[in-house]
Each structure stands twice: as C-alpha cells, then as structure tokens.
Amino acid sequence: MTRGGWIAETDSTYNFIRSAGTIKAALPFGSGKDGGPSPIPAPLPYPVELASGDQLMVMCNSVSDREASLTVACTNGEYHVFAITPSGSGEHEFVSVLTGNGIGTTLQGRTCSHWMAWAGNNDAELTSSVMLLNGSGIPVGSLGFTASGGASACVFAPSGGVPIHLNSRAVFRTDG
C-alpha cells in the first residue's frame, strides 16, 4: 500500500494498522463533518504490504473530545502513534498509544522523516505547535496541527529528518 486514508463520520484522533501487536502503518484521515476532508487518499511516507490478520485500529471521538495525536514515520520505515488528552493549561507530552512511554523511550536512535498531528478539540486553547524537544528542552523540530472537525485531511508532512534520542520529548502547550 502506497496511498490510503479514511474518514470518520464526525471526528477521530488517530489510526494505525496493527500487525502482530506492532504498528505497521498509519493512514491519513479526517472528519466527514463538513463534507469530507481533502486530499484523501494521500501518500504514505513508506509503502507497506498488508497481510492476513492486519487490523485497522481507530480512535473515534466526538468533536468535543480534546485528545490530540502525533503520528510519526521513521527513516527505517517504522510508524508510531502518540496521543494525549490535555487537562488544563500548560505543557502536554505525547505518549505512545501502545506502551504509554514518550517518544524518546519508544523511538530512541531513529530519525523521524515524516509526521502529522491532529488537534482534537483544542483549537481555541492551543498556544504552540507540536514541538520535538531535545534533552535540554530546546525545540529541534516543530509541526502545526490539523484542526479537528474541518475539511482538511491530516496528512504526513516531511520533518526534515529529526533525530530522536532517549531524552527527546514531543510536546505542545495550551492556555486552558
């Protein structure tokens, strides 16, 4: 599979293709609320071959849900999904939907080549983009969110090749 996508009737937060307990790929996606997102289907950073037993796992939410997500593709062809539901203002760190660990622990030693981020119902509260921070808290990469419930699809964008280290963190900030 080199292109893909799916549309939720109202809203969603993330998706991935699960294969033998791991994330094989993640698909571009969007909300069908305003007539459907564009452009779907969209290219995947790295092609994958689907096998019998692979499952599309989807986190469908109401449009009012604040859960945000970050999906990354690494230069070795590996995909991973991170999410967090912010509560209040401040900094919020994305954690793996499989393990609950941060991006540094999950993808240490890999290079993020592509990523996409879904805002959840946080558009009014966002005070930053998604930032990949190094161990000193300095941003080494950033990515804007795709607004939830709109007509734009959440699609992969090139990251510029951001290395991920053990103490790397993926965060964003809100004021409410």
C-alpha atoms as one frame of an Amber mdcrd trajectory, in Angstrom:
protein
   0.000   0.000   0.000   1.445   3.350  -1.027  -1.624   5.584  -0.544  -4.527
   5.462   1.825  -6.938   7.291   4.030 -10.177   7.029   5.911 -12.936   9.376
   7.005 -14.813   9.361  10.321 -18.447  10.436  10.299 -17.839  13.061  12.980
 -14.321  13.075  14.386 -11.418  10.885  15.405  -7.959  11.245  16.871  -5.666
   8.663  15.299  -5.454   5.348  13.497  -2.916   2.659  12.772  -2.655  -0.707
  11.105  -1.845  -3.260  13.794   0.149  -6.304  12.766   1.257  -8.872  15.343
   0.945  -6.313  18.152   3.006  -3.596  16.465   2.145  -0.577  14.352   2.737
  -1.438  10.703   1.487   1.874   9.281  -0.794   4.823   9.918  -3.160   6.346
   7.395  -4.021   9.948   6.577  -7.526  10.699   7.889 -10.129  13.330   8.552
 -13.651  14.231   9.551 -16.659  13.834   7.298 -18.455  16.540   9.284 -18.059
  19.309   6.671 -18.400  17.194   3.539 -15.188  15.243   3.918 -11.507  16.064
   4.091  -9.184  16.802   1.220  -6.865  15.299  -0.006  -7.804  11.660   0.669
  -6.394   9.186  -0.260  -2.942  10.605   0.395   0.551   9.100   0.064   2.233
   7.158   2.855   5.888   8.034   3.534   6.897   4.361   3.237   4.955   1.606
   1.465   3.682  -1.349   3.472   2.400  -4.749   2.470  -0.828  -5.765   4.142
  -1.116  -9.332   5.411  -3.949 -11.538   6.536  -4.862 -10.636  10.109  -3.744
  -6.994   9.939  -6.284  -4.710  11.622  -7.128  -1.032  11.211  -7.348   0.382
  14.737  -9.142   3.723  15.064  -9.731   6.083  17.988 -13.090   7.665  17.148
 -14.133  10.571  19.337 -16.841  13.174  19.478 -15.945  16.563  18.045 -15.826
  17.931  21.620 -13.084  15.488  22.747  -9.724  17.176  23.445  -7.488  14.162
  22.712  -4.672  15.212  20.344  -2.337  12.936  18.404   1.070  12.859  16.763
   1.893  10.193  14.179   5.485   9.727  13.014   7.216   7.765  10.282  10.917
   6.988  10.680  13.594   6.556   8.019  13.711   2.807   8.740  10.051   2.537
   7.628   8.671   2.285  11.166   5.471   4.137  12.097   4.259   5.058  15.577
   1.326   6.947  17.105   1.354   9.133  20.225  -1.616  10.819  21.920  -2.586
  12.840  24.982  -5.763  14.412  26.357  -4.848  17.795  27.834  -6.455  18.822
  31.090  -5.948  22.476  31.876  -3.232  24.819  30.716   0.458  24.061  30.397
   2.728  21.680  28.549   1.402  18.277  27.456   3.678  15.392  26.429   2.535
  12.885  23.825   2.769   9.219  24.872   2.696   6.009  22.830  -0.767   4.565
  22.274   0.776   1.097  22.695   3.100   1.488  25.686   2.345   4.819  27.375
   6.005   5.849  27.004   7.256   9.091  25.474   8.765   9.436  22.013  12.377
   9.224  23.273  11.897   5.903  25.042   9.781   4.498  22.211  11.859   5.538
  19.185  15.365   6.075  20.595  18.053   6.042  17.880  15.639   6.531  14.988
  15.151   9.519  12.700  11.686  10.982  12.156  11.298  11.717   8.444   7.539
  12.479   8.298   4.825  13.347  10.786   1.240  14.531  11.152  -0.649  15.979
  14.123  -4.368  16.197  14.950  -5.521  18.972  17.311  -8.547  17.386  18.933
 -10.958  19.991  20.316  -8.112  22.294  21.389  -8.092  24.879  18.588  -9.068
  27.785  20.877  -6.639  26.739  23.627  -3.500  25.949  21.574  -0.546  28.221
  22.280   2.080  26.242  20.363   2.595  23.798  17.574   3.846  20.279  18.262
   7.492  20.572  19.278  10.109  17.844  19.426  12.436  18.843  22.262  15.963
  17.633  22.895  17.221  16.708  26.368  17.822  20.386  27.190  14.250  21.327
  26.309  15.292  23.064  23.074  12.962  22.544  20.075  14.694  20.596  17.287
  11.559  20.254  15.142   8.007  21.567  15.040   4.775  20.757  13.246   1.460
  22.572  13.010  -1.750  20.790  13.970  -4.563  19.867  11.596  -7.784  21.250
  13.084 -10.328  18.616  14.055 -13.790  18.523  12.540 -12.774  20.509   9.462
 -12.441  19.955   5.742  -8.657  19.400   5.754  -7.201  15.912   5.970  -4.460
  15.095   8.446  -1.645  14.026   6.105   2.052  13.309   6.521   4.464  16.228
   6.104   8.272  15.962   5.851  10.012  16.681   9.159  13.436  17.460   7.734
  14.965  14.357   9.331  14.779  14.907  13.088  16.886  12.505  15.201  15.156
  11.019  18.251  17.208  10.418  21.383  16.337   8.743  24.687  15.587  12.086
  26.356  13.608  13.562  23.412  10.061  14.697  24.177   7.141  15.577  21.878
   5.002  18.305  23.469   2.530  21.103  22.852   1.134  23.860  25.047  -2.364
  25.103  25.828  -3.740  28.004  27.855  -6.886  26.296  29.054
